[in-house]
């Protein structure tokens, strides 16, 4: 047996054990890592507001606290308004339920020539096996639901805590990260940070703009139909559909459909149809165009990044996919070396047939000619005492 074989076997076993340990630890910490990732992007989104207040003499900790306070007050006020509206509508539905039931029974009797009565229907519903089983299962799941609610609150507090420290101690965090890097790498890190802040802010602006458009569109429909609380419902649809990924559209559409049903069942169908049609319009026309302008990525890339993010990390991936993709694209675009493109012969033939060259061909010139090269992107200001403007390599 060669001398090196036992040592190689021990080393291989040690590597396998380390890999298994790292895999186990990653799966145990996946929830915490996702929370930290969400907190990081949330801190990037609020950092411009914190920087604006800190630039006017306010401490960063106090500025971050004020931003979080404004977010909490707006969120609590919004849900308090919707809660009072929903409670009033539920009370109205309970009071008018016998009338709805009588109208449905009358329609069934006249259409199918039956002889149903309200008392008979109520007794059949109350004594049905499925209702008793549903009540029993709901009672047994109270502890599980309570545990899920507490877990969600704990995750929310974890995200808020990490995002607060990321935003309040952003300069200190950047200095600590850059202190272990040479000056050349420091410029790249600081530039990447600036790009991430800009792209995340652009993404937040795009979601807010789409929420405004969606809220106005649904408000107009609900106001035309005469559905009560149309402004609050429009605000609900706009915010929930844009800032809760994957299931936000269904959550947002369910409430106005329910309220419209209390007015007229046909109105509920109108609202349902409008929600479905508007969602397709938003997904395939509105969102790609707005995202392409605010986050500066191609609509197809934005659409594909959301699908990929959802497949990889679910709702969290869908939420952060576009700003992460935009940041990566902008960073690579600033440092990847580009070359002149040889004109496509097929495009040249197309231009000859029409008697004028397209703009890209006119700029590039004929084969062998030196076309105009794109200028370097504008330098990003480096904050917190960085090494200066980040420039691409001269090689």
BALUMSE-390666 format. One record per atom (N, C-alpha, C): x, y, z. Coordinates in steps of 0.2 Angstrom, whole numbers, plus 5000, padded with zeros to 4 digits. Atoms other than C-alpha are relative to their C-alpha. Example, Ala and Ser with C-alpha at 12.3 -4.5 7.8 and 13.67 -1.06 7.14 Angstrom:
! residues 2
c1,c2,c3
5004,4994,5000;
5062,4978,5039;
5004,5006,5000;
4996,4994,4999;
5068,4995,5036;
4996,5005,5003;
This chain:
! residues 395
c1,c2,c3
5004,4994,5000;
5000,5000,5000;
5004,5006,5000;
4996,4994,5000;
5007,5017,4995;
4999,5004,5007;
5001,4996,4994;
5011,5029,5010;
4995,5005,5000;
5005,4994,5001;
5000,5043,5003;
4993,4997,5000;
5007,5002,5000;
4985,5032,5002;
4996,5001,5006;
5004,4999,4994;
4979,5032,5020;
4999,5007,5002;
5001,4993,4999;
4982,5050,5022;
4995,5003,4995;
5005,4998,5005;
4972,5053,5006;
4993,4998,5002;
5006,5003,4998;
4958,5042,5012;
4997,5005,5006;
5003,4996,4994;
4957,5052,5029;
4998,5007,4998;
5001,4993,5003;
4958,5069,5019;
4993,5000,4997;
5006,5000,5004;
4944,5063,5008;
4994,4999,5005;
5005,5001,4995;
4933,5057,5023;
4999,5007,5004;
5001,4993,4996;
4936,5074,5032;
4997,5005,4995;
5003,4995,5005;
4931,5084,5016;
4993,4998,4999;
5007,5002,5000;
4915,5073,5015;
4996,5002,5006;
5003,4998,4994;
4911,5076,5033;
4999,5008,5000;
5001,4993,5000;
4914,5095,5031;
4995,5002,4996;
5005,4999,5005;
4903,5095,5016;
4993,4999,5003;
5006,5002,4997;
4889,5086,5025;
4998,5005,5006;
5001,4996,4995;
4891,5097,5040;
4998,5007,4998;
5002,4994,5003;
4890,5113,5029;
4993,5000,4997;
5006,5001,5003;
4875,5106,5020;
4994,5000,5006;
5005,5000,4994;
4866,5103,5037;
4999,5006,5003;
5001,4993,4997;
4870,5120,5044;
4996,5005,4995;
5004,4996,5005;
4864,5128,5028;
4993,4999,5000;
5007,5001,4999;
4847,5120,5029;
4997,5002,5006;
5002,4997,4994;
4846,5124,5047;
4999,5007,5000;
5000,4993,5000;
4849,5142,5044;
4997,5003,4994;
5003,4997,5006;
4840,5145,5028;
4995,5005,5001;
5005,4995,4998;
4826,5154,5036;
5003,5006,5002;
4996,4994,4998;
4838,5166,5045;
5003,5003,4994;
4996,4997,5005;
4848,5169,5029;
4995,5003,4995;
5005,4997,5004;
4832,5173,5019;
4997,5006,5004;
5002,4994,4996;
4827,5185,5033;
5005,5006,4999;
4994,4995,5001;
4844,5194,5032;
5000,5002,4993;
5000,4997,5007;
4843,5195,5013;
4994,5005,4999;
5005,4995,5001;
4826,5203,5014;
5001,5007,5004;
4998,4994,4996;
4832,5215,5028;
5005,5004,4996;
4995,4996,5003;
4847,5220,5017;
4997,5004,4994;
5003,4996,5005;
4836,5225,5002;
4995,5005,5003;
5004,4995,4997;
4824,5234,5013;
5004,5006,5003;
4995,4995,4997;
4839,5243,5021;
5002,5004,4994;
4998,4996,5006;
4845,5248,5003;
4994,5004,4997;
5006,4996,5002;
4827,5254,4999;
4999,5006,5004;
5001,4994,4996;
4826,5266,5014;
5007,5004,5001;
4993,4997,4999;
4845,5271,5013;
5000,5007,4997;
5000,4993,5002;
4842,5286,5002;
4996,5005,5005;
5004,4995,4996;
4829,5294,5014;
5004,5001,5006;
4996,4999,4994;
4841,5290,5029;
5006,5005,4998;
4995,4996,5002;
4855,5298,5019;
4998,5008,5000;
5002,4993,5001;
4845,5314,5015;
4999,5003,5007;
5000,4997,4993;
4841,5316,5034;
5006,5001,5003;
4994,5000,4996;
4858,5312,5040;
5005,5006,4997;
4997,4994,5003;
4865,5325,5027;
4998,5007,5003;
5003,4994,4997;
4855,5338,5036;
5001,5001,5008;
4998,4999,4993;
4863,5335,5053;
4997,4995,5005;
5004,5005,4996;
4852,5321,5060;
5004,4994,5001;
4997,5006,4999;
4860,5306,5068;
4997,4994,4996;
5003,5006,5004;
4858,5290,5057;
4996,4996,5003;
5004,5004,4996;
4851,5280,5071;
4993,5003,5000;
5007,4997,4999;
4837,5293,5074;
4997,5001,4993;
5003,5000,5006;
4834,5295,5055;
4997,4994,4998;
5003,5006,5002;
4832,5277,5052;
4994,4998,5005;
5006,5001,4996;
4820,5276,5067;
4994,5004,4998;
5005,4996,5002;
4810,5290,5060;
4997,4997,4993;
5002,5003,5006;
4809,5281,5043;
4996,4994,5002;
5004,5006,4997;
4803,5265,5052;
4994,5002,5003;
5006,4998,4997;
4791,5274,5062;
4994,5003,4995;
5005,4998,5005;
4783,5282,5047;
4997,4994,4996;
5002,5006,5003;
4782,5265,5039;
4995,4996,5004;
5004,5004,4995;
4774,5257,5054;
4993,5004,5001;
5006,4996,4999;
4761,5272,5056;
4996,4999,4994;
5004,5001,5006;
4756,5271,5038;
4997,4993,4999;
5003,5007,5001;
4754,5252,5038;
4995,4999,5005;
5006,5001,4995;
4744,5252,5055;
4994,5004,4998;
5006,4996,5002;
4733,5266,5049;
4996,4997,4994;
5003,5003,5006;
4730,5257,5032;
4996,4994,5002;
5004,5006,4998;
4725,5241,5040;
4995,5001,5005;
5005,4998,4995;
4715,5249,5054;
4994,5003,4995;
5005,4998,5004;
4705,5258,5040;
4996,4994,4997;
5003,5006,5004;
4702,5242,5030;
4997,4995,5005;
5003,5005,4995;
4698,5232,5046;
4993,5003,5002;
5007,4998,4999;
4684,5244,5051;
4995,5000,4994;
5004,5001,5005;
4678,5244,5034;
4997,4993,4999;
5002,5007,5001;
4678,5225,5033;
4995,4998,5006;
5004,5002,4995;
4670,5223,5050;
4993,5003,4999;
5006,4997,5001;
4656,5235,5045;
4996,4996,4994;
5003,5003,5005;
4653,5225,5029;
4998,4993,5002;
5002,5007,4998;
4653,5208,5038;
4994,5000,5004;
5006,4999,4997;
4640,5215,5050;
4994,5001,4996;
5006,4999,5005;
4629,5220,5036;
4999,4994,4996;
5001,5007,5004;
4631,5203,5027;
4996,4996,5005;
5003,5005,4995;
4626,5194,5043;
4993,5003,5001;
5007,4997,5000;
4611,5206,5045;
4995,4998,4994;
5004,5001,5006;
4605,5204,5027;
5001,4993,4998;
4999,5007,5003;
4610,5185,5025;
4993,4997,5000;
5006,5004,5001;
4592,5179,5028;
4996,5003,4994;
5003,4997,5006;
4586,5191,5014;
5003,4997,4994;
4997,5003,5006;
4599,5184,5002;
4998,4993,5000;
5002,5007,5000;
4595,5166,5007;
4993,5000,4997;
5007,5000,5002;
4576,5170,5004;
5000,5001,4992;
5000,4999,5007;
4580,5177,4987;
5003,4994,4996;
4997,5006,5003;
4591,5162,4982;
4995,4994,5000;
5005,5005,5000;
4578,5150,4988;
4994,5001,4995;
5006,4998,5005;
4564,5159,4978;
5003,4999,4993;
4998,5001,5007;
4575,5158,4962;
5001,4993,4999;
4999,5007,5001;
4579,5140,4965;
4993,4996,4999;
5007,5002,5000;
4560,5136,4968;
4997,5001,4993;
5004,4998,5006;
4554,5146,4953;
5004,4997,4994;
4996,5002,5006;
4568,5139,4941;
4999,4992,5000;
5000,5008,5000;
4568,5120,4946;
4994,4997,5003;
5007,5002,4997;
4550,5119,4953;
5001,4996,5006;
4999,5003,4994;
4556,5114,4970;
4996,5003,5005;
5004,4997,4995;
4548,5118,4987;
5004,5000,5006;
4996,4999,4994;
4562,5123,4998;
4998,5005,5004;
5001,4994,4996;
4561,5134,5013;
5006,5001,5004;
4994,4998,4997;
4573,5144,5023;
5002,4995,5006;
4998,5004,4994;
4571,5133,5039;
5003,4993,4998;
4997,5007,5003;
4574,5117,5029;
5007,5001,4998;
4993,4999,5003;
4590,5124,5021;
5004,5001,5006;
4996,4999,4994;
4596,5130,5038;
5001,4994,5004;
4999,5006,4996;
4593,5114,5047;
5005,4995,4996;
4995,5005,5004;
4602,5104,5033;
5007,5003,5001;
4993,4997,4999;
4617,5116,5034;
5003,4999,5007;
4998,5000,4993;
4618,5116,5053;
5001,4992,5002;
5000,5007,4998;
4616,5097,5054;
5004,4996,4995;
4996,5004,5005;
4627,5092,5039;
5007,4998,5004;
4994,5003,4997;
4642,5081,5043;
5007,5004,4998;
4994,4996,5002;
4655,5092,5033;
5001,5006,5004;
4999,4994,4995;
4651,5107,5044;
5002,4998,5006;
4998,5002,4993;
4653,5098,5060;
5008,4998,4999;
4993,5002,5001;
4669,5090,5053;
5005,5007,4999;
4996,4994,5001;
4675,5108,5048;
5001,5003,5006;
4999,4997,4993;
4672,5115,5065;
5005,4996,5004;
4995,5004,4996;
4681,5101,5073;
5007,5000,4998;
4993,4999,5003;
4696,5102,5062;
5003,5007,5002;
4998,4993,4998;
4697,5121,5065;
5002,5001,5007;
4998,4999,4992;
4697,5119,5084;
5006,4996,5001;
4993,5004,4999;
4711,5106,5082;
5006,5004,4998;
4995,4997,5004;
4721,5117,5071;
5002,5007,5004;
4999,4994,4997;
4720,5132,5083;
5007,5001,5002;
4993,4999,4997;
4737,5129,5091;
5005,5000,4994;
4996,4999,5006;
4745,5126,5074;
5000,5007,4997;
5001,4994,5003;
4738,5142,5067;
5003,5005,5005;
4997,4996,4995;
4744,5151,5083;
5007,5000,4999;
4993,5000,5001;
4761,5145,5081;
5003,5003,4993;
4998,4997,5006;
4762,5150,5063;
5000,5008,5000;
5000,4992,5000;
4756,5168,5067;
5006,5002,5005;
4994,4998,4996;
4769,5169,5081;
5007,5000,4996;
4994,5000,5004;
4782,5163,5069;
5001,5005,4995;
5000,4994,5005;
4777,5176,5056;
5002,5006,5004;
4999,4993,4997;
4778,5190,5069;
5008,5000,5002;
4993,5000,4998;
4795,5184,5075;
5005,5001,4994;
4996,4998,5006;
4802,5184,5057;
4999,5007,4998;
5000,4993,5002;
4795,5201,5054;
5004,5004,5005;
4995,4997,4995;
4804,5207,5070;
5007,4999,4998;
4993,5001,5002;
4820,5199,5064;
5002,5004,4994;
4998,4996,5006;
4819,5207,5047;
5000,5008,5002;
5000,4993,4998;
4815,5224,5055;
5006,5002,5004;
4994,4998,4996;
4830,5223,5067;
5006,5000,4996;
4995,5000,5004;
4842,5218,5054;
5000,5006,4995;
5001,4994,5005;
4836,5231,5041;
5002,5007,5004;
4999,4994,4996;
4837,5244,5055;
5008,5001,5001;
4992,5000,4999;
4856,5240,5059;
5003,5001,4993;
4997,4999,5007;
4860,5239,5040;
4999,5007,4998;
5001,4993,5002;
4853,5256,5037;
5003,5005,5004;
4997,4995,4995;
4859,5265,5053;
5007,4999,5000;
4993,5001,5000;
4876,5257,5052;
5003,4999,4993;
4998,5001,5007;
4878,5257,5033;
5007,5002,4999;
4993,4998,5001;
4894,5268,5033;
5005,4996,5004;
4995,5004,4996;
4902,5258,5047;
5001,4993,4997;
4999,5006,5003;
4898,5242,5038;
5004,5000,4994;
4996,4999,5006;
4905,5248,5022;
5008,5001,5001;
4993,4999,4998;
4921,5254,5030;
5003,4993,5003;
4997,5006,4998;
4923,5237,5039;
5001,4995,4995;
4999,5004,5006;
4921,5228,5023;
5006,5002,4996;
4994,4997,5005;
4933,5239,5013;
5007,4999,5004;
4994,5000,4997;
4946,5238,5027;
5004,4994,4999;
4996,5007,5002;
4951,5220,5022;
5001,4999,4993;
4999,5001,5007;
4952,5224,5004;
5005,5006,4998;
4996,4994,5002;
4965,5234,4994;
4996,5005,4997;
5003,4994,5003;
4961,5251,4987;
4996,4999,4994;
5003,5001,5006;
4957,5245,4970;
4993,4996,5001;
5006,5004,4999;
4944,5232,4976;
4995,5004,5004;
5005,4996,4997;
4937,5245,4988;
4996,5004,4996;
5004,4996,5004;
4932,5256,4974;
4994,4995,4996;
5005,5004,5003;
4923,5241,4966;
4994,4998,5005;
5005,5002,4995;
4914,5236,4982;
4995,5006,5001;
5004,4994,4999;
4908,5254,4985;
4996,5002,4994;
5004,4999,5006;
4902,5256,4967;
4995,4995,5000;
5006,5005,5000;
4892,5240,4968;
4995,5002,5005;
5005,4998,4995;
4884,5246,4984;
4996,5006,4998;
5004,4995,5002;
4879,5262,4976;
4995,4998,4994;
5005,5003,5005;
4872,5253,4961;
4994,4996,5003;
5006,5003,4996;
4862,5242,4973;
4995,5005,5003;
5005,4995,4997;
4855,5257,4982;
4996,5003,4994;
5004,4997,5006;
4850,5265,4965;
4995,4996,4997;
5005,5004,5003;
4842,5250,4958;
4995,4998,5004;
5005,5002,4996;
4833,5245,4973;
4995,5006,5001;
5005,4994,4999;
4826,5263,4975;
4996,5000,4993;
5004,5000,5007;
4821,5262,4956;
4995,4995,5000;
5005,5005,5000;
4812,5246,4959;
4994,5001,5005;
5005,4997,4996;
4803,5253,4974;
4995,5005,4997;
5004,4994,5003;
4798,5268,4964;
4995,4996,4995;
5005,5003,5005;
4791,5256,4950;
4994,4997,5003;
5005,5003,4997;
4781,5246,4962;
4995,5005,5003;
5004,4995,4998;
4774,5262,4969;
4996,5003,4995;
5004,4997,5006;
4769,5269,4952;
4995,4995,4998;
5005,5005,5002;
4761,5252,4947;
4994,5000,5005;
5006,5000,4995;
4751,5252,4964;
4996,5006,4999;
5004,4994,5001;
4745,5270,4960;
4996,4999,4994;
5004,5001,5006;
4739,5265,4943;
4995,4995,5001;
5005,5006,4998;
4731,5249,4949;
4995,5003,5005;
5005,4998,4996;
4723,5258,4963;
4995,5005,4997;
5004,4995,5003;
4716,5272,4952;
4995,4996,4995;
5004,5004,5005;
4709,5259,4939;
4995,4997,5004;
5005,5004,4996;
4700,5248,4952;
4995,5005,5003;
5005,4995,4997;
4693,5264,4961;
4995,5002,4995;
5004,4998,5005;
4686,5270,4945;
4994,4995,4998;
5005,5006,5001;
4677,5253,4942;
4995,5000,5005;
5004,5001,4995;
4671,5252,4959;
4995,5006,5001;
5005,4994,5000;
4664,5270,4959;
4995,5000,4995;
5005,5000,5005;
4655,5267,4943;
4995,4995,5002;
5005,5005,4998;
4647,5251,4950;
4996,5002,5006;
5004,4998,4994;
4642,5260,4966;
5002,4996,5006;
4998,5004,4995;
4652,5249,4977;
5002,5004,5006;
4998,4995,4994;
4654,5257,4995;
5008,4999,5001;
4993,5000,4998;
4672,5261,5001;
5004,4999,4994;
4996,5000,5007;
4678,5263,4983;
5007,5002,5001;
4993,4998,4999;
4694,5273,4988;
5004,4996,5004;
4996,5004,4996;
4699,5262,5002;
5001,4993,4996;
5000,5007,5004;
4696,5246,4991;
5005,5001,4994;
4995,4999,5005;
4706,5254,4977;
5007,5000,5003;
4993,4999,4996;
4721,5258,4989;
5002,4993,5002;
4998,5007,4998;
4720,5240,4995;
5002,4996,4994;
4998,5004,5006;
4721,5232,4978;
5006,5002,4997;
4994,4998,5002;
4735,5243,4973;
5006,4998,5004;
4994,5001,4995;
4746,5241,4988;
5001,4992,5000;
4999,5007,4999;
4743,5222,4991;
5002,4997,4994;
4998,5003,5006;
4744,5217,4973;
5007,5001,4998;
4993,4999,5002;
4761,5225,4971;
5005,4999,5005;
4995,5001,4995;
4770,5223,4987;
5000,4993,5004;
5000,5007,4998;
4765,5205,4991;
5000,4995,4994;
4999,5004,5007;
4772,5193,4977;
4996,4994,5000;
5003,5006,5001;
4764,5178,4970;
4992,5000,5002;
5007,5001,4998;
4747,5178,4980;
4997,5007,5002;
5003,4993,4999;
4745,5197,4982;
4994,5002,4996;
5006,4998,5004;
4734,5198,4967;
4994,4997,5002;
5006,5004,4997;
4722,5185,4974;
4997,5003,5006;
5002,4997,4994;
4722,5193,4991;
4997,5007,4999;
5003,4993,5001;
4719,5210,4984;
4993,5000,4996;
5006,5000,5004;
4705,5205,4972;
4994,4997,5004;
5006,5004,4996;
4695,5194,4985;
4996,5005,5004;
5004,4995,4996;
4690,5209,4996;
4995,5004,4996;
5005,4997,5003;
4682,5220,4983;
4995,4996,4997;
5006,5005,5003;
4673,5205,4975;
4995,4999,5005;
5005,5001,4995;
4666,5201,4992;
4996,5006,5002;
5004,4994,4999;
4661,5219,4995;
4995,5001,4995;
5005,4999,5005;
4653,5220,4978;
4994,4995,5000;
5006,5005,4999;
4643,5204,4981;
4995,5002,5005;
5005,4998,4996;
4635,5212,4995;
4995,5005,4997;
5004,4996,5004;
4628,5225,4983;
4996,4997,4995;
5003,5003,5006;
4624,5215,4968;
5005,4994,4998;
4996,5006,5002;
4630,5197,4964;
5003,5001,4993;
4998,4999,5006;
4632,5203,4946;
5006,5005,5000;
4994,4995,4999;
4644,5217,4952;
5006,4996,5001;
4994,5004,4999;
4655,5204,4959;
5003,4997,4994;
4997,5003,5007;
4657,5195,4942;
5003,5006,4996;
4997,4995,5004;
4661,5212,4934;
5007,5002,5003;
4994,4999,4997;
4674,5215,4947;
5005,4995,4999;
4996,5005,5001;
4681,5198,4946;
5003,5000,4992;
4997,4999,5007;
4683,5200,4927;
5005,5005,4999;
4995,4994,5001;
4691,5217,4928;
5007,4998,5003;
4993,5002,4996;
4704,5210,4941;
5004,4995,4995;
4997,5004,5004;
4708,5196,4929;
5003,5003,4994;
4997,4996,5006;
4710,5207,4913;
5005,5005,5002;
4995,4995,4998;
4719,5220,4922;
5007,4997,5002;
4994,5003,4998;
4731,5208,4929;
5004,4998,4994;
4996,5002,5006;
4736,5201,4912;
5003,5006,4996;
4998,4994,5002;
4737,5219,4906;
5007,5003,5003;
4994,4998,4996;
4749,5223,4920;
5006,4996,4999;
4994,5005,5001;
4760,5207,4918;
5003,5001,4994;
4997,5001,5006;
4763,5208,4900;
5001,5007,4996;
4999,4993,5004;
4762,5227,4895;
5003,5005,5005;
4998,4994,4996;
4763,5239,4910;
5006,4998,5004;
4994,5002,4996;
4775,5230,4922;
5007,5000,4996;
4993,5000,5003;
4789,5226,4909;
5002,5007,4998;
4998,4993,5002;
4788,5244,4902;
5003,5005,5005;
4998,4996,4994;
4789,5253,4919;
5006,4998,5003;
4994,5003,4997;
4802,5241,4925;
5006,5002,4996;
4994,4998,5004;
4813,5244,4910;
5002,5007,5000;
4998,4993,4999;
4813,5263,4913;
5002,5001,5006;
4997,4998,4993;
4815,5264,4932;
5006,4996,5002;
4995,5004,4997;
4826,5249,4935;
5005,4999,4994;
4995,5000,5006;
4834,5250,4917;
5002,4993,4998;
4998,5007,5003;
4833,5231,4912;
4995,4999,4995;
5004,5002,5006;
4825,5223,4897;
4994,4997,5003;
5006,5003,4997;
4807,5218,4900;
5000,4993,5000;
4999,5007,5000;
4811,5200,4895;
5004,4998,5006;
4995,5002,4994;
4825,5200,4908;
4996,5001,5007;
5004,4999,4994;
4813,5207,4921;
4995,4994,5001;
5005,5005,4999;
4800,5194,4918;
5003,4993,5001;
4997,5006,4999;
4812,5180,4917;
5003,5000,5007;
4998,5000,4994;
4820,5185,4933;
4995,4999,5006;
5005,5002,4995;
4804,5185,4943;
4998,4993,5000;
5002,5007,5000;
4800,5168,4937;
5006,4996,5003;
4994,5003,4997;
4818,5162,4941;
5000,5001,5008;
5000,4999,4993;
4817,5170,4958;
4995,4996,5004;
5006,5004,4997;
4800,5162,4962;
5002,4993,5000;
4998,5007,5000;
4807,5145,4957;
5005,4998,5005;
4995,5001,4995;
4822,5147,4968;
4998,5001,5007;
5001,4999,4993;
4816,5155,4984;
4992,5002,5001;
5007,4999,4998;
4797,5157,4982;
4998,5007,5000;
5002,4993,4999;
4789,5173,4987;
5005,5005,5001;
4994,4996,4999;
4805,5180,4993;
5004,5002,4994;
4996,4999,5006;
4814,5177,4977;
4996,5005,4995;
5003,4996,5005;
4800,5185,4967;
5000,5008,5002;
5000,4993,4998;
4801,5201,4978;
5007,5003,4999;
4993,4997,5001;
4820,5203,4976;
5003,4999,4994;
4996,5002,5006;
4823,5196,4959;
5002,5006,4996;
4999,4995,5005;
4821,5212,4949;
5006,5005,5003;
4995,4996,4998;
4832,5223,4960;
5007,4997,5000;
4994,5003,5000;
4845,5210,4962;
5003,4999,4993;
4997,5000,5007;
4846,5207,4943;
5002,5006,4997;
4997,4994,5003;
4847,5225,4939;
5006,5002,5003;
4994,4999,4997;
4861,5227,4952;
5006,4996,4996;
4994,5004,5003;
4871,5213,4944;
5001,5002,4993;
5000,4998,5007;
4867,5219,4926;
5004,5006,5000;
4997,4993,5000;
4873,5237,4930;
5007,4999,5002;
4993,5001,4998;
4889,5231,4939;
5004,4996,4995;
4996,5003,5006;
4894,5219,4925;
5001,5004,4994;
4999,4995,5006;
4890,5232,4912;
5005,5005,5001;
4995,4995,4999;
4902,5244,4921;
5007,4997,5000;
4993,5003,4999;
4917,5232,4922;
5001,4995,4994;
4998,5004,5006;
4915,5220,4907;
5002,5004,4994;
4998,4996,5005;
4925,5225,4893;
4996,4998,4993;
5005,5001,5006;
4915,5228,4877;
5005,5001,4993;
4997,4999,5007;
4921,5228,4858;
4995,5002,4995;
5004,4998,5006;
4915,5235,4842;
4997,4994,4997;
5003,5005,5003;
4902,5224,4834;
5000,5000,4992;
5000,5000,5008;
4904,5219,4815;
4993,5000,4998;
5007,4999,5003;
4889,5225,4805;
4997,4993,4998;
5003,5007,5002;
4877,5210,4802;
4998,5001,4992;
5002,4999,5007;
4876,5207,4783;
4993,5000,4998;
5007,5000,5001;
4858,5203,4784;
4997,5007,5001;
5003,4993,4998;
4854,5220,4792;
5003,5005,4994;
4998,4995,5006;
4865,5229,4778;
4996,4999,4994;
5004,5001,5005;
4855,5220,4765;
4993,5004,5001;
5006,4997,4998;
4839,5226,4774;
5000,5008,4999;
4999,4993,5001;
4846,5244,4774;
5000,5002,4993;
5000,4998,5007;
4850,5244,4755;
4994,5000,4997;
5006,5000,5003;
4833,5239,4751;
4995,5006,5001;
5004,4994,4998;
4826,5254,4760;
5003,5006,4999;
4996,4994,5002;
4839,5266,4754;
5003,5004,5006;
4997,4996,4994;
4845,5271,4772;
5002,4995,5005;
4997,5005,4995;
4856,5262,4785;
4996,5002,5006;
5003,4999,4993;
4848,5259,4802;
5006,5004,5004;
4996,4996,4996;
4855,5270,4816;
5006,4996,5003;
4995,5004,4998;
4866,5256,4823;
5006,4999,4995;
4995,5000,5005;
4875,5254,4806;
5003,5006,4999;
4997,4994,5002;
4877,5272,4803;
5005,5002,5006;
4995,4998,4995;
4886,5274,4820;
5006,4995,5000;
4994,5005,5000;
4897,5258,4818;
5004,5001,4994;
4996,4999,5007;
4903,5262,4800;
5000,4993,4997;
4999,5006,5003;
4908,5249,4788;
5005,4996,5003;
4996,5005,4997;
4918,5234,4792;
5007,5003,4999;
4993,4997,5000;
4936,5239,4796;
5001,5007,5002;
5000,4993,4998;
4931,5257,4801;
4999,5000,5007;
5000,4999,4993;
4933,5263,4818;
4993,5004,5002;
5006,4997,4998;
4915,5266,4825;
5001,5004,5006;
5000,4996,4994;
4911,5277,4839;
4998,4995,5006;
5000,5005,4994;
4913,5268,4856;
4996,5004,5005;
5004,4997,4995;
4901,5271,4870;
5004,5003,5006;
4996,4998,4994;
4907,5282,4884;
4999,4997,5006;
5000,5003,4994;
4911,5276,4901;
4994,5003,5004;
5005,4998,4996;
4896,5277,4913;
5002,5005,5005;
4998,4995,4995;
4895,5292,4924;
5002,4997,5006;
4998,5002,4994;
4905,5290,4939;
4995,5000,5006;
5004,5000,4994;
4896,5285,4955;
5003,5003,5006;
4997,4997,4994;
4899,5296,4970;
5001,4995,5005;
4998,5005,4994;
4908,5286,4984;
4999,5004,5006;
5001,4997,4994;
4902,5290,5001;
5004,4997,5005;
4997,5003,4994;
4909,5287,5018;
5008,5000,4999;
4993,5000,5000;
4927,5292,5014;
5003,4995,4995;
4998,5005,5004;
4929,5280,5000;
5007,5002,4996;
4993,4998,5004;
4945,5280,4988;
4999,5004,4994;
5001,4995,5006;
4937,5291,4975;
4995,4997,4995;
5004,5002,5005;
4928,5288,4958;
5003,4993,4998;
4999,5007,5002;
4927,5270,4953;
5000,5000,4992;
4999,5000,5007;
4934,5268,4935;
5001,4993,4998;
4998,5006,5003;
4935,5253,4924;
5007,4999,4998;
4993,5001,5001;
4952,5245,4921;
5002,5003,4993;
4998,4997,5006;
4962,5253,4907;
5003,4995,4995;
4997,5006,5005;
4968,5236,4900;
4995,4999,4995;
